[in-house]
Every structure is written in structure tokens, then in C-alpha cells.
Amino acid sequence: MIYKTLVSVIVPVYNVENYLSKSFDSIVNQTYKDIEIIVINDGSTDSSGKIADKYAEKFSNFKVYHTENRGLSEARNYGLEKSKGEYIFFLDPDDWIEKELFELAITKMNQDETNIFLMNFNFVNDQGRYISKNRNVRTNTSAVCSTEIVMKEILLNHIQCFVWQFVVRRSLLINRSICHNFKNIMYEDVIWTPKTLQLAKSISISEKYFYNYRQRKHSIVHVSTIKSIRDRKFGIENFSDFIKKCYPQFEIYLGIWRLAALIHLYAMCTSIKNPHNEIEQLQKNVRKQIQLNKNINNLKATDKIKYFLIISQLFVPITNTVRKIKNFKFE
């Protein structure tokens, strides 16, 4: 049975003119049709805003808001404020979704009487070609799970915190004028997602791969800045404190999650071209934490390699050499 209730798809947009049509088309082509598309053009300087306006002229369910550049979190918050749907979904503008997503998600959430639907995703390259799949979220879970089980899987690095992995019932995010917003930082997923899961209590989980996550070298996620490093550090500590306070029974698994997060943070520090004292000191402190953390069994193969390079102090010289080779131009 398909329940005819409105879905709000919130799309924050900033300088993604080459990818936007594929993202929008994937919403238009959904088998489930009761959808409003809330597009927040977050101060784009390319033709992204014009592309969004053209879709709004063609499709009555597109609503485009042009704002000054305030960042991803504020754009998502603004979209949430403007939305009217019983179900909320956040789509990144360089990614796309499979056409049966909302039909299956809403049917399953109503059958299961849950407030969140969790799906799998594909990694695709800049050109949109398939790279690989994420670890199947159903590997160690059932079709309907408690928040506790999902939180444990996150700590074991089996499930990610990406916001776009979830279709969420509106009442979970906006209840009695209380709005569960995004914090104005990068890597806000690691703060927003655990708190949202905590509110849900039970979650519908699908083995289907409905989301396509584009890996772009120059996207916000893949370019390190001093602000992004500070925000990443804040996110790690915030999530750690959240687990200690709300799920103390899982604190024994926290070291597993932290090790993978710290390896990523260390790599971010080394990619800054001219780091100042704050970043250099942070890099040293992170390396010490990594050395003391022995939870390597649950690391991905690539992270295991990074781990041994970091503790042997070979990570920086090797990555610098690789960068030089990539940037070398043959005459």
C-alpha cells in the first residue's frame, strides 16, 4: 500500500552546475509523486541558481529560495523551515537517488511503524561511474532495529552518519515548535545523525542501494581547511561525549570509531600547505592518540595502511611524494 502523504526533499545548492540536472531529475522521476522539492541556492556564483529556476518554471512542486552564502548547515535548516512534508529527506546536489526510494521507504516506515528509514549507497566517481558499494547496513541488523543496535554499528564503523542515508518522519525533527536543527559547522552529520537516531527509538533498515554518492576531489568534504579541521575535531569530541552520556554501555566500542576518525583528522592536518602552530600541535596530539589506540581490527584496509604509516612516521613523507608525482607534468 502506498500512503499518499507529502515528502519534502531539501536540496542545498552551491556551485554544482555540472551535476544539478542529474540530481533534480532523480527526484522528478520518482515512482512516488507526492513530493515537494525545496531548493536552497546558497549564494552560488555559477549557473546553479538559473538551473534551479528553470526546473521551478517547468515543475510546480519545485520551490527555489536564493540566499546569501551561509553554508551547508544553514541551508539545510532554512529548507527544513520552509518544508511542509510529513517526511523529510536531505539530498546533496551532486548526488542522485534511485527512482523507487520514496515508494519503498514510506511504505516500509508505515508498515513497521518507525520514524526513520535507513538505506545503503553506492560510491561513484566524478563522472558518475560506479566505484563500489558501502558495507551493507543489513549485514548485522534486522529489517527493523532499535536505535541501540544502529548506534553500536556506527561505533563499529559498519554504518556511517551521512544525513542523506535517512528518510525521516517530520514529527521527529519538528515537534511542538521545537526544531532539531543542524549545527553551523562542517561534518555536521556526526552531530545531527546520532541525536536524530536517539529520538527515533526504532528504525526501518533496507538492504537496497538507493543513494549514489559522488566522490569529487574539490568538494567541501575532500578539501581541507583550518576551519574544516577545527570542525572535524569538534565533531569527534562532541560525538564521543554524546556516547559517554547517552549510551555508556557502548563506551567500550568508542575507541574503534575514534581511531578511524582520528586517522582521517591526521590526514587532513597533513594536507594543509602552510600549517600554523595550532594545526602542527593538533597533528602531534592526534598522532599520540592514534599510537595509544590499538583498535585496528575493525579498520578498513586503507585505514590500516594509514595507521601503520602514521605510527612509523612515514605518512607525511610518503603522501608528500605521492602528491608531487600526481602534480608532475611531463613536457
Disulfide bonds with the S-S distance in Angstrom:
none
